[in-house]
Amino acid sequence: MHPLPARPLRVRGLTMSTKKKASTYTPAGLRLLRGVQRLDDVVALRDIVTAARKRLELLRKRAWEESCARKWEEAKTWEPGTEVWCAMGGVAIGGTIQRGWHAVVEHVQPRAKRVWVRDDNGKSVWFSSNGLVRWAIVTEKPEVTADHEVLARIGKRVGKMIERDA
């Protein structure tokens, strides 16, 4: 066991928020949190951080795969002519697909798990289930504020600069 440092122990990546109420943890999670708070072994704490990061990565990957599967189940029912929009939060640097982008479903390929759409400029684009989630393709028009429009213009300009310099 390593001796304790003179100042409070800090392990990079391990944060325990005191703002979260204890009642929001499961009993096992609360016991684990209290045990970690009492732990004095630096090596053990680093091992816990490593294990927690791996577990978090696994849980995020599983949640992503589940959301892609749910989105595909929804998308495979879309008929040709269905209107879709991009409801993505944030900005796609250099992309024409920004929040509020509009398209019409042309074809759904169930075996390939692809949705083909045609945008307002006549350009055909396909999305996999992964892309449908990433771009947040929805059948209801999202709210697009002036801030979203400004960010989209900036993203397109930055993309053109990158293409020009490449």
MONORMO-V370777 format. One record per backbone hydrogen bond with DSSP energy under -0.5 kcal/mol. NH is the residue of the N-H (numbers start at 1). CO is the residue of the C=O. If there is no record, write none. Layout:
NH,CO ; NH,CO
This chain:
12,10 ; 14,11 ; 15,13 ; 17,15 ; 24,21 ; 25,22 ; 30,26 ; 31,27 ; 32,28 ; 33,29 ; 34,30 ; 35,31 ; 36,32 ; 37,33 ; 38,34 ; 39,35 ; 39,36 ; 42,40 ; 45,41 ; 46,42 ; 47,43 ; 48,44 ; 49,45 ; 50,46 ; 51,47 ; 52,48 ; 53,49 ; 54,50 ; 55,51 ; 56,52 ; 57,53 ; 58,54 ; 59,55 ; 60,56 ; 61,57 ; 62,58 ; 63,59 ; 64,60 ; 65,61 ; 66,62 ; 67,63 ; 68,64 ; 69,65 ; 70,66 ; 71,67 ; 72,68 ; 73,69 ; 74,70 ; 75,71 ; 76,72 ; 77,74 ; 78,75 ; 81,105 ; 82,79 ; 84,103 ; 85,138 ; 86,101 ; 87,135 ; 87,136 ; 88,135 ; 93,91 ; 94,155 ; 95,92 ; 98,96 ; 100,86 ; 101,98 ; 103,84 ; 104,118 ; 105,82 ; 106,116 ; 107,116 ; 109,114 ; 110,108 ; 113,109 ; 114,109 ; 115,127 ; 116,107 ; 117,125 ; 118,104 ; 119,123 ; 120,102 ; 122,119 ; 125,117 ; 127,115 ; 129,113 ; 132,128 ; 133,129 ; 134,130 ; 135,131 ; 136,133 ; 137,132 ; 138,85 ; 138,136 ; 145,143 ; 149,145 ; 150,146 ; 151,147 ; 152,148 ; 153,149 ; 154,150 ; 155,151 ; 156,152 ; 157,153 ; 158,154 ; 159,155 ; 160,156 ; 161,157 ; 162,158 ; 163,159 ; 164,160 ; 165,161 ; 166,162
